[in-house]
Amino acid sequence: MPCRELGSRDAWGATVPLHQLQVPDPGVLPFAMGTFDTIGPLSRAEFPHRHTFHEIVFVTGGRGAHVIDLAAWTLDPPQLGIIVPGRVHHWERVTGLDGRVILFNDDFLLNHPEDRDALRLLGDRPFLRPSPEAARAIGALLAEMDREYQAQAPGFISVLQAYLHVLLVRAGRLAAAAPGPPAAGQPDPAGRAPGAGPGADTARGSDSGAAVALRFARLLAGPDGPARSVRDCAALLGVSAGRLHQAVKEATGRTPGAMLRQARVLEAKRLLAGTGLTVGQVARQTGFSDPAYFCRFFRRETGSSPGDFRRSVRGKHHDRVLVSIDPTDQPS
């Protein structure tokens, strides 16, 4: 089984299940691929969960929807889906699901570090519908990848990395040609200004403003990101709060505080919709020591209270809500 669910004592598994990549030798090959059947039941999980790894699915058959951060993407094969680490997602009322699944972590991207940024950008358009010609090309590429993966001939790891890079480049072209804006309510996970392409941080050096902004965005996208303050983030990045403000403002047009507020709202929505945590618990996990202040913040940012938001989505997308491991806490 290429992925596993953490036990209830894990800080994040206690709220939304956190799936980790499980392969025979992750230090050598942090990568797995197969069909929905061969990857295992977690590849078609119908309950809200998140990953520590990247997942790419090429859906060639099936009906239903894939829900990613409360947005339901109707299945209309063929489709290419990209789920980046941290996004809460699940399959909903799916029948006849067929296609290929690729799982890997950031370690597998060492030969092409720019692919990390490409993946974060693709996370804004998690489901792409290629043309028949493009779908055939993607299917052929994935078939070649699977042959390399199964044969594991000398040099196969670098071949798989190259094929994955080609797949991401082609997915980027599909996303660029797709009509309309990114998914409503989804922030740019790279925190990037328009026109800032993949690899900008490596191309300009790790101390450039764009690089600092990108590292800040990556920090916010991590499991503990929304709970940190801007000052904490600056310290972790090794820059002053003033330098962080300047770098992020120049690179994205937004302030670090605005990006942090957006990350906190998104994480709060994920927890309210996909777990049975109390409002107080959600507040603590998103960096608020005072639940009342969190409620005022959430209402100001979204126009509704946490309780009203939870009631509006409860039963709309989720058939099962995960309860808190603390028996004394009840969902609000």
N, C-alpha and C positions, 0 to 999 in steps of 0.2 A: 504493500500500500504506500504510494508516494507521498501522502500527507497524513498528518495525525492531528487530533484535537488535544489541546493541553488540558490537564486536570483542573479541577475547580479551585485549587489553591493558587493557581497563577493569577497575577493581578488583573490580566485582561480576560483570561478565560472565565473569570468569575462574573463577567458582564456579558460581553459578546464572545462566543467561542473564537479562539485564536488558533488557526491551523498552521502547523509548521511543516516544512518540507522534510519528508522522510525517505531517504534513498540509501542504498547499501553503503556507499562511501562518499558522503557529502564533501569531504575535504578534497577528493579527487574530481568528482563529477556531481556538482550541486544542480542536477538537471534530471528531468524525467519527462517522457512523453508516451502517449498511447491514445486509445479511444476512451470514451466515457465509461465503457464497460471494464476495460483493462486497468484504468487508473483507479477505479473503485467508487464506492457509493458517495464518498465525500465530494467527488467531482460534480455531483448533481444534487448537492445538499439543498433541501427545501426549508432550511431554517437560517436566520440571519447569522452570518459569521464573517470573519476577516482573516487575512493571511499575513504571514511574515515574508512571503515570497510573491513573485509575479506569476500570473496565470494568463495564458493565451488560449482561447477556444476558437476553433473553426467549426461552426455549426452547419452541417449539411442536411439535417433533417430534424423535424420536431415542431411542435406547436406549444404555445404558452408564453411565458415572459421571463426575463432575467431582471431582477430588481437590484439596482445599485444605488446606495444612498438615497433611498425612497423614490427614485425615478425608475419606472417600469419600462423596459425595452422589449417590445413585442417581437417574438421570434418570427422571422420571415427569411428562411434560409435561401441562399448561402449568406452567412454573416461571420465576420471576424470580430471577436470580442477580446478586449484587453482589460484585465482587472489588476490594478496595482496594489502593493501592500497597504494595508490600513483601511481600504474601502470595505464597508459593510455591504454584503450582497447575499442573494440566494435565488434559486430557481423557483418559479411560481406556476403551479398548475400545468406542469410540462408533461407532454406525452410524446413518445417516439423520438426522444432526443438522440441524435447521432452526430458524429464528427470526431475531430481530433482535439487533444488537450496537451498543452506544453506547460510544464512547471519548472521554475528556476529561480535562483536568488541572485543578488547583486554580484556575488563572487564569480558567477559564470560570465559576467560582462567585462572582465578585466581586459580582454583583448580589444574591446570596443567600448571604452568608458562613456562615449557620447550616447550610447544606447540607453543609459540610465535616464538621461534627460528626454530622449525621444519617448520613452515609456511614460514618463510623467506627463508629457504633453498629450500623448494618446489617451491617457486616463480621462481627459475631458470629453473624449468622443469614444466611450467604451464599446459601442457596437457599430460597426461599419458594414455596409452592404455593398460588396464589390459587384462590378458588372460580370456577366457570364464569362467573358474572356479573362478578366482579372481573377475570378474565382477558380477557373481552371488552372491558371498559373500558380495560385496559392496552393491549390490541392496538389499539384505536381511537386512544388517545393517541399511541402510537408511530407509527401511520400518519400522524397529523397532523404529528408532528415530522418525519417523513421527507419529507412534502410541502414543509414549510417549508425543510428542509435542501437539497432538490433545487432548489427555485425560487429561493431566495436573493433574495427581494424585499426592498425597503427595510424596515429594522427587523427582519429575520429573526433576528438574533443575540439580541436581547432576547426575542423570541417563543420561541426555543429554550431560553433560560435559564429562562423562566417555565414552559414545559412540563416541563423537567427538574425544577424545584422541585416541581411538582404530582406528578410520578412518584415523587419521593423521599418526599413526604408520604404518599402512598398506600402506598408500600412500608413506611414506618414503621408505618402502621396494621395492615398485614398481619403485620408482625413482632410487634407488641404483642398481636395476637389469636392468634398461633401458640401451640400448646400446648408445654409443656416448656421447659427452660432453654436457653441458647445452646449452641453446639457444645461438646462435651466437650473440655476442655483449652485452650479459646480464651479469652484474657484480654479484658477490656473494653478495646478499643483506644483509647478516650478516657480510660481511667483514672478513670472517673466514679463517684461515689457513687450509690446508688439514688435515683432521683427527680430527678437533675440533668439537665435537658433540654437539647436543642440550643440553642446560642447563649448558654449561661450565661456564657461568658467575656466576650462582647461586651456582654451586658446588665448585668453587674456592674462592668465596667471592667477594664482590662488588669492592674491591680495587685491585684485581689482574689485571695483564696486559691484559689477555684475556677478562675480564669483561669491562675494560676501552675501549678496541678496539671494543667490541660488542656494547657498549653504543654509541660510536662515529659513528658506522655504522648505528645504529638506528636513530641518529640525522640527518645524511645525507639523510636518506630515508624519513624524514618528509617533509611536504610541504615547509618549509623555509630552509631546509638543504643546498641545493646547493648555496643559496645566502649568506651563512655565510662564514667567513674566518676561517682558522685553529685556529687562536688565539681566535676568538669568541667561537668556539666549545670547546676549552680547558677550557675557563672560565665558560661556561655553565655546563661542566662536573665536575668542581671543581678541576682540575688538572693543572699543568703548561704545557706550550707548549712543553717543553723538555720531560716531563713525557708522554704526549700523543704520541709524536713521537716514544719514546722507546717502549711503550706498543703496538702501532699499528704495528710497524716494527717487533717486536718479534712474534706477534700473526698472522699476515697476510703475512709478507714478503714484504709489501708495505709501503710507507710513507703516513702520513695523507694527504699531498699535492697531491699525486698521486690519492688517493681515492676521494678527493674532486674534482679534475679535471675530473675524470671519472663520478662522480655524476652530475657535471655541463654539461658535454657533453650530457649525457643521457637526462637530463631535457630540454636542449636546443633543442635536436632532437624532443622530445615530443611536445614542444611548436611550433616549426617550422612546424611540420607535421600536428598537430591537431588543430591549431588556425590560426586566421588572424592577430595576433599581428605583429607589425613591428619588424624589427631586433633590433632596439633600445629598444623596450619594452622587447623583449626576453633577451637582454643583461642585463637590470636592474633586471629582475626576476631571473637571474642566478648569480647575484653578481658582475656585471661589470658596472661601472659608465660611461665608455667610449666605445661606440659602435664599434669604429674602433679597439680598443684593443681586444674586444670580437671577432670581425671578424678574426683578426690574430690568436687568440687563437683557434677558431673553425677550421680554416683551418689547423693549425699545428697539431691538435689532430685528425682530420678526413680526411684531404686531400682534402676537398672541402670547398667552402665558404658557409655561411648560406643560401644565395639566391640560389646557385646551389643545395644544399641539398634539400631545400624546393621544387624546381622545379622537382627534381628527384623523389620525393615521392608524389607530388600533383597529384591526380588522379589515383595513383597506388593502394592505400589502402582506401582512404577517399572519399566518395561521397559528403560530406558536410564539409566545413571548417567554424569554428565558428569565427565570426568577433569580432573585438575589440569593447568595449562599448564606446570608445572615437570616435565620428564621424569625428574628424579631422585627425585620424590616418588611413592610408591605408596600406594593406599588401604589403610587398616588393616583 
